[in-house]
Amino acid sequence: MLRKYSWADAAFNMLIYSFLIAVFLLTFYPFWNILVVSLNDATDSVRGGLYLWPRVLSFESYYSIFRNDELLGSVKVTVLRTLIGTPLSVLAISMMAYSLSKRELIAWRGFTLFFIFTMYFGGGLIPTYMVIKSLGLIDSFWVFIFPGLIGVFLMILVRTYIEQLPPELEESAKMDGANDLQIYAKIILPLCVPVLATIGLFIGIGHWNAWYDSYIYTYKPELKTLQAILVKILNQFQTGAMVSEAEQLANSTKRIPVSGESIRMAVTMVATIPIVLVYPFIQRYFVKGMMMGAIKS
């Protein structure tokens, strides 16, 4: 039997939908405005105002960006650190989580407290810099990978997920002659796909958005990340103490004039769009991971 909706139900639904649409517009329009300004002609953008599409379509800001060697190099560094750092971190975190899920491990409580201690207390910037320098990671690409290889909070999430798995799976595998490494690779990892995909998303976003480590630990221009270049452009554009990076980039083109504002918006879109496009694929991967992690009776 179909349920009959009253006028009160229809009015309530209309109110909820209106509220959700308003929230969507308030959160989406700033992003859309950045895209429109980056695609609009620089001289027309000076007029200002709110508009929903480019009044004078121009891709010159993006042409200027991709003709700049420093920006192109920063894109390569950011992509490489994300593609290399994310799987290595997921592998290291999952291995540590599997080890610490075994409460019969010698000094299990001591190892657990040791890692939890690092969540609340840190050495500070200067001692951390001295350690990284002593390891020879200053001005090295691997300074983006090794210092943040393991996140304790993410490790605890994976460990908790592993502890909820039926112990009979491991017991049956050991009866068949499997060792711990084989159990980890062939049983634990496939069952942990949902949580590994989740932490992989967090780690990947962290690598893509990271700029402070590039700012502190690298001096070579070819090792600067995309976000570090974006922060540099934003800071110089806002202070106005000198000719900003955006203005220099804008004045370097011999084609249609562009402005620092259009360059700033275009760089923001280049830094934002790739990671936004990852979400639909990760969402589908979550569903697939849950199906793989299901236990058949």
C-alpha positions in Angstrom: 0.0 0.0 0.0 1.3 3.4 -1.0 1.7 5.9 1.8 -0.3 9.1 1.5 1.5 12.3 2.1 -0.3 15.2 3.8 0.3 18.8 3.2 2.4 19.0 6.4 4.7 16.3 5.1 5.0 18.0 1.7 5.8 21.4 3.3 8.3 19.8 5.6 10.0 18.0 2.7 10.1 21.3 0.7 11.7 23.1 3.7 14.4 20.4 4.0 15.1 20.4 0.3 15.3 24.2 0.2 17.7 24.2 3.2 19.9 21.6 1.5 19.9 23.5 -1.8 20.8 26.7 0.0 23.7 25.0 1.9 24.9 23.6 -1.4 24.9 26.9 -3.2 26.7 28.7 -0.3 29.4 26.1 -0.2 29.7 25.5 -4.0 29.6 29.1 -5.3 33.0 30.2 -3.9 34.7 27.2 -5.7 32.7 28.0 -8.9 33.6 31.7 -8.7 37.3 30.8 -8.6 36.9 28.6 -11.7 35.0 31.4 -13.5 37.6 34.1 -12.7 40.4 31.8 -13.8 38.6 31.3 -17.2 37.6 34.9 -17.6 39.6 37.6 -19.5 41.8 39.4 -17.1 40.8 42.9 -18.3 37.1 42.0 -18.0 37.6 40.6 -14.4 38.7 44.0 -13.3 35.0 45.1 -13.5 34.3 42.8 -10.6 30.8 41.8 -9.6 29.2 38.4 -9.2 28.7 36.3 -12.4 27.9 32.6 -13.0 30.0 32.1 -16.1 32.9 33.8 -17.8 31.8 37.0 -19.5 34.8 36.8 -21.8 36.2 33.3 -22.1 40.0 33.1 -22.0 42.4 30.2 -21.2 45.4 32.5 -21.1 45.9 32.1 -17.4 46.3 28.4 -17.8 48.6 28.8 -20.8 50.8 31.0 -18.6 50.8 28.5 -15.8 51.8 25.5 -18.0 54.5 27.6 -19.7 56.2 28.2 -16.3 58.9 25.7 -15.6 58.7 26.2 -11.8 55.0 25.4 -11.6 55.4 22.4 -13.9 58.2 21.1 -11.8 56.1 21.5 -8.6 53.3 19.5 -10.2 55.7 16.6 -10.9 57.0 16.7 -7.4 53.5 16.7 -5.8 52.3 13.9 -8.1 55.4 11.8 -7.4 55.2 12.2 -3.6 51.5 11.3 -3.6 51.9 8.2 -5.8 55.0 7.0 -3.9 54.2 8.1 -0.4 50.6 6.9 -0.2 51.1 3.2 -0.9 54.3 3.1 1.2 52.5 4.6 4.1 49.5 2.3 3.7 51.9 -0.7 3.6 53.9 0.4 6.6 50.8 1.3 8.7 49.0 -2.0 7.9 52.1 -4.1 8.8 52.5 -2.3 12.1 48.8 -2.5 12.8 48.8 -6.3 12.2 51.8 -6.7 14.5 50.3 -4.7 17.3 47.0 -6.5 17.0 48.7 -9.5 18.5 48.4 -9.0 22.2 50.7 -12.0 22.8 53.5 -10.0 21.3 56.4 -9.5 23.7 56.3 -6.1 25.3 53.0 -5.4 23.5 51.8 -2.8 26.0 55.2 -1.1 26.0 55.2 -0.8 22.2 51.6 0.5 22.2 52.3 3.1 24.8 55.5 4.2 23.0 53.5 4.9 19.8 50.6 6.6 21.6 53.1 8.8 23.4 54.2 10.3 20.1 50.6 11.4 19.5 50.6 13.8 22.4 54.3 14.9 22.7 56.7 16.0 20.0 60.3 17.2 19.9 59.4 20.5 18.3 60.5 22.1 15.1 64.2 22.6 15.8 65.0 19.1 17.1 63.0 17.6 14.3 65.0 19.7 11.8 68.2 18.6 13.4 67.2 14.9 13.2 66.2 15.2 9.5 69.4 17.0 8.8 71.5 14.3 10.5 69.7 11.7 8.3 70.8 13.6 5.2 67.2 14.3 4.1 67.5 18.0 3.7 67.1 19.0 0.0 66.1 15.4 -0.8 62.9 14.1 -2.3 62.7 11.4 0.4 62.1 14.1 3.1 58.5 14.1 1.8 58.2 10.3 2.3 60.1 8.9 5.3 59.4 11.4 8.2 55.7 11.0 7.9 55.6 7.4 6.7 53.5 6.2 9.7 50.6 7.9 11.3 49.8 6.5 14.8 46.2 7.5 14.7 45.7 5.8 11.3 47.6 2.8 12.6 45.2 2.5 15.6 42.2 2.6 13.2 43.6 -0.3 11.2 44.6 -2.2 14.3 41.1 -1.9 15.7 39.6 -3.1 12.4 42.0 -6.1 12.4 41.1 -7.0 15.9 37.4 -7.2 14.9 38.1 -9.9 12.3 37.2 -13.5 13.3 40.3 -15.2 14.8 39.2 -18.5 13.2 40.4 -17.2 9.9 44.0 -17.0 11.1 43.7 -20.2 13.0 42.6 -22.2 10.0 45.4 -20.6 7.9 48.0 -21.7 10.4 46.6 -25.2 10.4 47.2 -25.2 6.7 50.8 -24.2 7.2 50.7 -20.5 6.5 53.1 -18.2 8.3 52.5 -14.7 9.6 53.6 -13.0 6.4 51.4 -15.2 4.3 48.4 -14.6 6.6 49.0 -10.9 6.4 49.3 -10.8 2.6 46.6 -13.3 1.7 44.0 -12.9 4.4 44.4 -9.7 6.4 45.1 -7.3 3.5 42.1 -8.4 1.4 39.8 -8.2 4.4 41.1 -4.7 5.3 40.4 -3.1 1.9 37.7 -0.7 3.3 39.8 0.7 6.1 43.0 0.7 3.9 41.1 2.7 1.2 40.0 5.1 3.9 43.4 5.8 5.3 44.8 5.8 1.8 42.5 8.7 1.0 43.5 10.6 4.1 47.2 10.0 3.3 46.9 10.9 -0.3 45.1 14.2 0.5 47.8 14.9 3.1 50.6 14.5 0.5 48.8 16.5 -2.1 48.0 19.4 0.2 51.4 19.4 2.0 53.5 22.5 1.7 55.1 23.1 5.1 57.7 20.4 4.8 58.7 21.7 1.4 59.0 25.2 2.8 61.2 24.0 5.8 63.3 21.2 4.5 64.0 22.0 0.9 65.8 24.9 -0.7 66.1 23.7 -4.3 63.4 25.2 -6.6 63.0 21.8 -8.3 61.9 20.2 -5.0 59.1 22.6 -4.2 55.6 21.2 -4.2 52.6 22.6 -6.0 51.0 23.8 -2.7 54.3 25.5 -1.6 54.3 27.4 -4.9 50.6 28.3 -4.4 51.3 29.5 -0.9 54.2 31.6 -2.1 52.0 33.2 -4.8 49.1 33.8 -2.4 51.4 35.4 0.2 53.2 37.6 -2.2 50.0 38.6 -3.9 48.4 39.6 -0.6 51.3 41.5 0.9 52.1 43.6 -2.1 55.5 44.4 -0.7 57.2 43.4 -4.0 56.2 42.3 -7.5 54.4 39.1 -6.8 55.1 35.8 -8.4 51.7 36.0 -9.9 52.4 39.4 -11.5 55.8 38.2 -12.8 54.1 35.2 -14.3 51.3 37.3 -15.8 53.8 39.8 -17.3 55.9 37.1 -18.9 53.3 36.2 -21.5 53.4 37.7 -24.9 49.9 36.8 -25.8 46.6 38.2 -24.3 47.3 40.1 -21.0 46.5 38.3 -17.8 46.5 39.5 -14.2 47.9 38.3 -10.9 44.3 37.6 -9.7 43.5 35.4 -12.7 46.9 33.5 -12.3 46.1 33.0 -8.6 42.7 31.6 -9.3 44.1 29.3 -12.1 46.8 28.0 -9.8 44.2 27.3 -7.1 42.1 25.3 -9.6 45.1 23.3 -10.8 46.0 22.4 -7.2 42.4 21.5 -6.3 40.7 19.7 -9.2 42.9 16.6 -9.3 42.3 15.6 -5.7 38.6 16.4 -6.0 38.3 14.0 -9.0 39.6 11.2 -6.8 36.6 11.1 -4.5 34.1 9.3 -6.9 36.6 6.6 -7.6 37.4 6.1 -3.9 33.7 5.9 -3.0 33.2 3.1 -5.5 36.3 1.4 -4.1 34.8 1.6 -0.6 31.8 -0.4 -1.8 34.0 -3.0 -3.5 36.2 -3.2 -0.5 33.2 -4.0 1.8 32.1 -6.7 -0.6 35.6 -8.2 -0.5 35.7 -7.9 3.3 32.3 -9.7 3.8 32.6 -13.1 5.5 30.5 -15.9 4.0 28.8 -18.3 6.3 
